[in-house]
């Protein structure tokens, strides 16, 4: 007797549960904002309310934003260290 294996897929959670408004733009000013937007994109992609290419485009922009924030923060830290050491450019 052969048992038939069944694959269960995760349930799609309705967007209304998260109180997300897909038409309302998210202002991304901090890494926390970027994280929130990325979470929203994932939920919308799973729910089928956003196209895969649109999700990819937005994720690319979020990734670029995160890298810019990291670079800026690193530059600021270097400037502070240079000031402490008395090094100026």
C-alpha positions as CSV (number, residue, x, y, z in Angstrom):
1,X,0.0,0.0,0.0
2,X,1.5,3.3,-1.1
3,X,0.7,6.4,0.9
4,X,0.1,9.6,-1.1
5,X,2.1,12.5,0.2
6,X,0.4,15.8,0.3
7,X,2.1,19.2,0.3
8,X,0.4,21.9,2.3
9,X,1.1,25.4,1.4
10,X,1.1,28.3,3.9
11,X,-2.2,30.1,4.1
12,X,-2.4,33.5,2.6
13,X,-3.2,36.0,5.3
14,X,-5.6,38.8,4.1
15,X,-4.1,42.3,3.9
16,X,-6.9,43.6,6.0
17,X,-5.4,41.8,9.0
18,X,-2.3,43.9,8.8
19,X,-4.2,47.1,8.2
20,X,-2.1,47.8,5.1
21,X,-3.3,50.2,2.5
22,X,-1.5,49.2,-0.8
23,X,-2.4,52.5,-2.5
24,X,-0.8,54.6,0.3
25,X,2.9,55.3,-0.3
26,X,5.3,54.6,2.5
27,X,7.9,57.3,3.2
28,X,11.2,55.5,3.7
29,X,13.4,57.7,5.9
30,X,14.9,55.1,8.3
31,X,16.0,51.5,8.2
32,X,12.8,50.7,10.3
33,X,10.7,52.2,7.5
34,X,12.6,50.1,4.9
35,X,12.0,47.0,7.0
36,X,8.3,47.9,7.3
37,X,8.0,48.4,3.5
38,X,9.8,45.2,2.7
39,X,7.4,43.3,5.0
40,X,4.5,44.9,3.3
41,X,5.8,43.9,-0.2
42,X,6.3,40.3,0.9
43,X,2.7,40.2,2.2
44,X,1.3,41.8,-0.9
45,X,3.3,39.4,-3.2
46,X,2.0,36.4,-1.2
47,X,-1.6,37.8,-1.5
48,X,-1.2,38.4,-5.2
49,X,-1.9,42.1,-5.0
50,X,1.5,43.1,-6.4
51,X,3.2,41.8,-9.5
52,X,6.5,40.0,-9.1
53,X,8.4,42.5,-11.2
54,X,7.0,45.4,-9.2
55,X,8.1,43.6,-6.0
56,X,11.6,43.1,-7.5
57,X,11.9,46.8,-8.4
58,X,10.8,47.9,-5.0
59,X,13.2,45.5,-3.3
60,X,16.0,46.8,-5.4
61,X,15.2,50.4,-4.3
62,X,15.0,49.3,-0.7
63,X,18.4,47.5,-1.0
64,X,19.9,50.6,-2.5
65,X,18.5,52.8,0.3
66,X,19.8,50.5,3.0
67,X,23.3,50.6,1.4
68,X,23.2,54.4,1.3
69,X,22.2,54.6,4.9
70,X,25.0,52.2,5.9
71,X,27.6,54.2,3.9
72,X,26.4,57.5,5.4
73,X,26.6,56.1,8.9
74,X,30.1,54.7,8.3
75,X,31.2,58.0,6.8
76,X,29.9,59.8,9.9
77,X,31.7,57.4,12.2
78,X,34.9,57.9,10.3
79,X,34.6,61.7,10.5
80,X,34.1,61.5,14.3
81,X,37.2,59.3,14.7
82,X,39.2,61.7,12.5
83,X,38.1,64.6,14.7
84,X,39.1,62.7,17.9
85,X,42.5,62.0,16.4
86,X,42.9,65.5,15.0
87,X,43.0,64.3,11.4
88,X,41.2,66.7,8.9
89,X,40.8,66.5,5.2
